[in-house]
Amino acid sequence: MGSSGLIAGCSFGGRFYSLEDTWHPDLGEPFGVMHCVQCYCETQRGRKSKVLGKVSCKNVKRDCPEPSCDDPVLLPGQCCKTCPKGEVDRKQAEAVFDGFEYFQEKEKEDDLHKSYNDRSYLSSEDISSGESRTDFVAVLTGVTGSWLPSSSGVARARFSLTRTSLTFSITYQRIERPSRVAFLDSDGNTAFEYKTPMRDSDMICGVWKNLPQSHVRQLQAEQLRVTMTTATGRREQIEGKIIKHRALFAETFSSTLTSEKEHSGMGGIAMLTLSDTENNLHFILILQGLIQPRQREIHANVTAYDPDFAEVLTDLNSRELFWLSRGQLVIAVETEGPDPRHISGFITGRKSCDTIQSVMSSGDALTAGKTGGVGSAFFHLHDNGTLDYQVQIAGLSSEVVGLTIELKPRRRSKRSVLYDLAPEFDRPSGRATGSWSRLEARHIHMLLQNELFINVATAHSQEGELRGQIRGLLYSGLEAPRHEIPIPLAGQFVAPPVLTSAGGHAWVSVDERCHLHYEIVVAGLSKADDLTVSAHLHGFAEIGETQPLNNRYSTTLKS
């Protein structure tokens, strides 16, 4: 990402793009060209007014217009479904990709073909000049060649670089909980060390803040390594190289592959995703220590020097999809030869320290309004496919008659309801708490792709007074969003109450040093007529050094 040589532009996937170029990224086999993703080489000015390029990508699937026919088809190489012989719809579909400026435009007054409000269908990858994110991954296995016995432990680490902060989510198996996570620079020196809290969990969450530019460059050049060391029992250490990978963008399922042998020093990870329209499971393996340099290639796909393996399982049947949704599908890798090696692991929904949450507002309702009400939802996905939820609703104009998890409407007056939360809704408290234990694999995939919504219908608004997109909120170092239900923010809570289209929620906590930490998410903001209410919602976040990130605020106050 950035300039190439003396020519300003962007590098992406081994290709160079000029400033202002747009393209659909090619992730290689088995994923191929992502026709529903649009990338853009944005012009930026660096130090000394040097012109640079920055890659920004957006999922444009939700921007597809609704076809006017009952049986639209998806043509090869297209993202949007069109009518078989509908020239009008074909032109609408082409308009989605007609220049990148489309994504930054406000609502058009003459957008009459849209039967519903589209404001709530923004992707988490929406373009914003205030936030740029690059993801990385690492496979950690036992260190070989040292005087210590190698470990059988395997860890999978996922990293997200935003500005000068690197957040990391690490899961591990076959090893005691590590006491320390260290990042090593290109010379092998410790660049950053994180002491892990001792919790009963196989997840480690952390943030490396204020990375020096030299380390950002080494990270981008894949020159950093990460190590984890245990302090209890037999001292063990596992490590791996931090790399970029084309599959991270599409990954919704994952697996950590381990060996049953002691001191094996080998393992791997699998990154998987379902096809958008078919029951095909695409996966890529990254293996470490399984194949020795002296061994020959396996099936001409995996070598000791390029240990990636890409494949697709086509047409999964209903039983296989059920196993996938319940975390009971196993992926195994075995070498051939006189001394075969074997690693395996269960496939589950992608794990991370991010928070699955949603803010429901009247501005994002299917028919946008200004009620001053708010809904707040907080979710947790288990390995067995169960989705826990906590929902709270306040400030509504009338009684709640429906609370549902839905897809984007396919056509006018045709809402797609997946799950009804209304039986768990307690009217006096305005809350619903429960578990959805029948999630299908497709629903898990859509949940982790930010493609599900939560809708609140009332007696006065039968189609929905509040609506919000269920999104992943990037871990910021604050633990409260991972474990606690947030505080709702609404126009109805302002004195005097204000009928606004916006709503929000906030997490607040105080640490042992009496520092107040908080994070605020706002949705449904409209144009200038909501500026007064926006100030109320944002006022707390403006105390201290903070910058808005896609209507999200995160800061620390010191007393």
C-alpha positions, -999 to 999 in steps of 0.1 A, spaced: 0 0 0 15 33 -10 38 46 -38 59 25 -61 93 39 -70 91 75 -82 56 72 -95 28 80 -70 2 53 -68 -8 22 -49 4 -14 -47 -22 -41 -40 -20 -78 -45 13 -75 -64 -1 -50 -89 5 -12 -92 -24 12 -96 -23 49 -105 -39 75 -83 -77 76 -85 -78 41 -101 -106 18 -90 -107 -20 -93 -121 -52 -80 -94 -71 -60 -83 -105 -72 -76 -127 -41 -63 -156 -62 -74 -191 -60 -98 -203 -47 -115 -169 -40 -109 -152 -74 -120 -117 -82 -142 -101 -55 -168 -85 -78 -187 -71 -48 -156 -53 -35 -145 -20 -50 -110 -7 -42 -98 29 -48 -63 44 -49 -68 76 -29 -45 106 -32 -28 116 1 -1 141 9 27 130 33 55 148 48 70 177 28 38 176 6 49 144 -10 20 128 -30 12 93 -18 -14 67 -26 -36 49 -1 -58 19 -8 -93 19 5 -118 -9 -2 -155 -12 3 -181 -40 1 -207 -26 -24 -230 -56 -22 -255 -36 -1 -256 -8 -27 -272 -29 -53 -305 -16 -65 -336 -38 -60 -345 -55 -93 -381 -48 -104 -387 -84 -115 -396 -114 -93 -368 -137 -104 -336 -117 -109 -304 -135 -119 -268 -131 -111 -247 -129 -142 -211 -140 -143 -186 -113 -133 -214 -92 -117 -222 -83 -81 -258 -72 -85 -287 -94 -96 -306 -81 -126 -337 -90 -145 -331 -115 -173 -342 -90 -200 -344 -59 -179 -323 -32 -196 -333 -6 -169 -321 -29 -141 -289 -36 -159 -281 1 -161 -289 5 -124 -265 -23 -116 -238 -7 -137 -243 26 -119 -232 10 -86 -197 8 -100 -198 40 -121 -170 59 -104 -159 58 -68 -175 91 -60 -208 72 -57 -198 58 -23 -193 92 -8 -225 108 -21 -253 117 2 -288 104 -4 -302 115 -38 -335 133 -38 -346 115 -70 -336 80 -58 -372 69 -65 -363 33 -73 -354 26 -37 -385 14 -19 -368 15 15 -343 37 33 -308 26 24 -289 45 51 -285 15 74 -269 -6 47 -234 9 50 -206 -16 52 -181 -17 80 -155 -12 52 -171 21 42 -146 46 29 -136 72 55 -107 96 54 -105 92 91 -98 55 93 -76 31 74 -72 -5 84 -48 -32 74 -51 -68 87 -23 -93 93 -21 -128 106 5 -151 122 8 -188 130 28 -195 162 43 -229 168 71 -244 189 106 -231 184 129 -257 169 167 -258 170 170 -244 206 182 -262 237 146 -262 250 123 -290 240 99 -278 213 63 -270 222 32 -287 209 13 -254 213 -2 -236 183 -16 -201 183 -34 -180 157 -29 -143 159 -48 -117 139 -37 -81 138 -53 -48 127 -32 -17 120 -51 16 123 -30 47 122 -3 40 147 -20 14 168 -18 -24 163 -46 -44 179 -42 -81 182 -65 -111 190 -47 -143 198 -62 -178 204 -41 -207 214 -42 -245 220 -20 -273 235 -2 -248 257 -7 -232 291 -19 -196 291 11 -174 281 23 -148 305 40 -126 279 35 -116 242 66 -100 226 70 -84 192 105 -88 177 119 -64 151 140 -74 120 171 -76 142 155 -100 167 152 -73 194 121 -69 215 101 -40 200 71 -43 223 61 -66 252 26 -72 265 20 -90 298 -12 -110 295 -38 -108 322 -43 -142 339 -79 -151 329 -97 -184 324 -98 -179 286 -80 -191 255 -82 -156 240 -56 -128 244 -66 -93 235 -42 -64 234 -31 -32 217 4 -19 208 -1 18 207 21 45 192 41 23 168 72 41 156 72 46 118 102 23 115 82 -6 130 52 3 109 74 -1 78 88 -34 91 52 -46 98 42 -37 62 73 -54 49 65 -86 69 97 -83 89 82 -85 124 77 -117 145 56 -124 175 64 -148 204 45 -161 234 61 -175 265 45 -194 295 56 -188 331 39 -217 349 49 -253 347 74 -263 320 85 -231 302 73 -231 267 77 -207 238 60 -204 205 66 -179 177 56 -170 142 60 -144 115 34 -116 110 23 -116 74 -4 -101 52 -28 -126 36 -53 -122 8 -78 -145 26 -82 -123 57 -107 -100 39 -132 -128 33 -126 -151 63 -157 -160 84 -147 -194 97 -114 -205 111 -96 -235 126 -64 -240 145 -47 -273 136 -26 -291 162 -7 -324 166 -13 -349 194 24 -356 197 44 -340 225 71 -314 216 59 -316 179 68 -280 170 42 -280 142 7 -267 135 -13 -245 112 -44 -225 107 -73 -226 82 -91 -195 70 -125 -203 55 -154 -186 39 -187 -196 23 -196 -186 -13 -222 -158 -14 -248 -178 -33 -237 -214 -32 -228 -239 -4 -192 -240 -14 -166 -237 14 -134 -221 3 -104 -225 26 -67 -217 27 -42 -235 50 -11 -219 64 12 -247 78 43 -244 100 67 -272 109 46 -299 92 67 -302 61 105 -304 63 127 -287 37 140 -321 25 105 -334 19 90 -332 -16 58 -313 -25 25 -327 -14 -1 -328 -42 21 -301 -59 4 -275 -37 23 -273 -4 60 -270 -1 83 -261 28 91 -228 12 55 -218 3 33 -236 28 -1 -224 16 -27 -247 3 -59 -234 -12 -90 -255 -20 -128 -254 -22 -153 -280 -9 -182 -278 -33 -219 -284 -27 -219 -290 11 -250 -310 20 -273 -302 48 -256 -324 73 -222 -310 65 -236 -274 68 -251 -284 102 -218 -297 115 -201 -265 102 -226 -244 121 -221 -264 153 -183 -263 153 -182 -301 147 -166 -302 113 -129 -312 114 -102 -303 90 -71 -325 90 -38 -324 71 -15 -354 68 19 -358 50 28 -388 29 59 -409 33 74 -434 58 70 -410 87 36 -393 82 27 -363 102 -8 -353 111 -25 -321 124 -62 -313 127 -87 -289 143 -124 -281 146 -138 -254 123 -157 -226 142 -169 -191 134 -140 -166 132 -128 -156 167 -116 -122 176 -116 -96 204 -139 -74 184 -174 -67 198 -205 -78 178 -230 -49 184 -257 -28 169 -272 7 175 -308 9 163 -321 43 153 -351 58 137 -329 74 110 -319 39 99 -354 25 99 -368 11 67 -389 42 65 -366 68 81 -381 89 109 -372 111 139 -386 97 171 -357 102 195 -358 65 204 -328 42 205 -320 5 206 -288 -11 217 -277 -47 211 -247 -67 222 -239 -103 209 -215 -131 216 -210 -160 192 -200 -194 208 -180 -221 191 -211 -243 189 -230 -217 168 -251 -203 197 -255 -166 196 -261 -149 229 -279 -115 228 -288 -86 251 -310 -59 236 -324 -28 253 -349 -3 238 -359 31 251 -377 63 240 -402 47 216 -433 65 204 -456 34 211 -456 -2 223 -431 -27 209 -449 -53 187 -419 -69 170 -382 -75 176 -364 -94 149 -331 -102 133 -333 -98 96 -316 -97 62 -317 -67 39 -352 -66 23 -351 -83 -11 -379 -62 -26 -406 -38 -15 -427 -50 15 -407 -82 16 -387 -82 48 -366 -113 54 -369 -123 91 -344 -149 104 -352 -149 141 -379 -135 164 -366 -121 197 -400 -108 208 -408 -138 231 -378 -128 252 -387 -91 253 -397 -78 287 -418 -47 282 -414 -31 317 -376 -31 315 -374 -27 277 -349 -55 275 -345 -89 257 -319 -114 268 -315 -149 254 -297 -172 230 -303 -182 194 -292 -218 192 -303 -226 157 -279 -204 137 -272 -219 103 -237 -218 88 -250 -193 63 -263 -170 91 -229 -172 109 -212 -162 77 -235 -133 72 -232 -122 108 -194 -120 106 -197 -102 72 -219 -75 88 -249 -85 67 -276 -89 94 -299 -63 109 -320 -59 140 -355 -44 136 -379 -29 162 -415 -26 152 -440 -6 172 -478 -1 172 -473 32 153 -446 18 129 -455 -17 120 -426 -20 95 -401 -8 121 -395 23 141 -358 15 148 -333 -5 128 -296 -11 130 -269 -31 113 -251 -57 133 -215 -49 130 -181 -59 144 -166 -31 165 -128 -32 164 -111 -39 198 -96 -7 211 -81 -19 244 -112 -13 264 -125 -45 279 -160 -33 287 -174 -37 252 -165 -74 253 -183 -82 285 -208 -55 295 -240 -41 280 -236 -5 269 -254 26 281 -281 37 255 -280 73 242 -312 89 228 -328 122 220 -356 113 244 -330 114 272 -320 150 264 -337 177 286 -360 187 271 -365 156 249 -356 160 212 -371 141 183 -340 131 164 -331 104 139 -299 95 157 -292 71 185 -261 56 202 -246 37 230 -215 40 252 -193 18 274 -177 34 304 -152 20 329 -128 32 355 -94 14 360 -74 9 391 -55 42 385 -88 61 385 -87 67 347 -120 69 330 -122 50 297 -152 52 274 -162 43 238 -192 57 220 -210 45 188 -236 67 171 -259 57 142 -287 74 122 -271 109 121 -288 130 95 -278 163 79 -276 198 94 -310 197 111 -296 172 137 -264 192 146 -278 202 180 -286 167 190 -254 154 176 -235 178 199 -254 163 229 -245 127 218 -209 137 210 -203 161 239 -188 136 263 -164 122 237 -151 157 229 -136 160 264 -100 150 259 -80 142 228 -102 122 205 -111 119 169 -142 105 153 -138 71 135 -170 63 114 -193 77 141 -173 58 168 -154 75 196 -128 61 219 -107 80 245 -92 80 280 -97 107 306 -72 111 335 -84 125 368 
